[in-house]
Amino acid sequence: MTDSSVQGFKTVLHPVSDLAKAKGVYAALLGMAPQADSPYYVGFDVAGQQIGLVPGGGPQGLTSPVAYLHVPDMEAKLAEVTAAGATVKEAPHDVGGGRRVATVTDLDGNVLGLIQDA
């Protein structure tokens, strides 16, 4: 049975140890400043998707899922994100149909994915 009120994944939370440094990496990755910026939560609203940073995993003690961001230029985004402190984990490669994927790790070892469609 399908619940018609389900709208899909709207929030992805990432635990971070240094909120200020992590905010710089995520701002570079997403190409925007955060919409919510407090000592206990930094949130970015990307086309209706909420990407949140929580120091120490927040009260839930979260671990990071891999969230994939669609980008128009993989190399440019990788250059921007690595300049902000991220590290390439998986180099860009074709997975079929002209779609390319790559992953990077942020300053805390959270894995972030990038997708570029043909």
KESE-306560 format. One record per residue (C-alpha): x, y, z; residue in one letter. Coordinates in steps of 0.25 Angstrom, whole numbers. Layout:
     px     py     pz  resn
      X      Y      Z     A
...
***
This chain:
     px     py     pz  resn
      0      0      0     M
      5     14     -4     T
      3     26      6     D
     -1     37     -4     S
      5     47      7     S
     19     42      5     V
     27     53     -4     Q
     40     46     -4     G
     53     49      3     F
     53     64      7     K
     64     64     18     T
     78     58     19     V
     86     61     31     L
    101     60     33     H
    108     59     46     P
    120     68     46     V
    131     71     57     S
    134     85     53     D
    122     92     48     L
    129    105     43     A
    138     97     34     K
    128     88     29     A
    119     99     26     K
    129    104     16     G
    131     91      9     V
    115     89      8     Y
    114    104      3     A
    124    101     -8     A
    118     88    -12     L
    104     94    -13     L
    108    107    -18     G
    100    115     -8     M
    100    120      7     A
     92    113     17     P
     77    117     20     Q
     78    113     34     A
     91    115     42     D
     91    113     57     S
    101    106     67     P
     93     93     67     Y
     89     93     52     Y
     92     98     39     V
     83     96     27     G
     83     98     12     F
     70     98      4     D
     73     92    -10     V
     61     92    -19     A
     52     87     -7     G
     62     77     -2     Q
     68     81     12     Q
     82     77     15     I
     85     79     29     G
     98     79     37     L
     98     75     52     V
    110     76     61     P
    114     62     67     G
    102     56     60     G
     92     63     68     G
     84     57     79     P
     81     45     70     Q
     96     41     69     G
     94     41     54     L
    104     35     43     T
    104     40     29     S
     97     34     17     P
    102     36      3     V
     94     47     -3     A
     96     49    -18     Y
     96     63    -24     L
     93     65    -39     H
    103     75    -45     V
    105     80    -59     P
    120     80    -59     D
    126     69    -51     M
    141     74    -52     E
    137     88    -48     A
    130     84    -36     K
    141     74    -32     L
    151     86    -33     A
    142     95    -25     E
    139     85    -14     V
    153     80    -13     T
    158     94    -12     A
    149     96      0     A
    155     84      7     G
    148     71      2     A
    156     59     -3     T
    152     51    -16     V
    149     37    -11     K
    144     31    -24     E
    148     38    -37     A
    138     41    -48     P
    134     29    -56     H
    123     26    -66     D
    112     17    -61     V
    104     15    -74     G
     96     24    -83     G
    106     36    -82     G
    103     37    -67     R
    116     40    -59     R
    117     38    -44     V
    128     42    -33     A
    129     42    -18     T
    137     51     -9     V
    139     52      6     T
    137     64     14     D
    146     68     26     L
    139     58     35     D
    139     46     25     G
    125     47     21     N
    123     42      7     V
    116     51     -3     L
    112     47    -17     G
    112     55    -30     L
    104     51    -43     I
    106     57    -56     Q
     96     53    -67     D
     99     54    -82     A
***
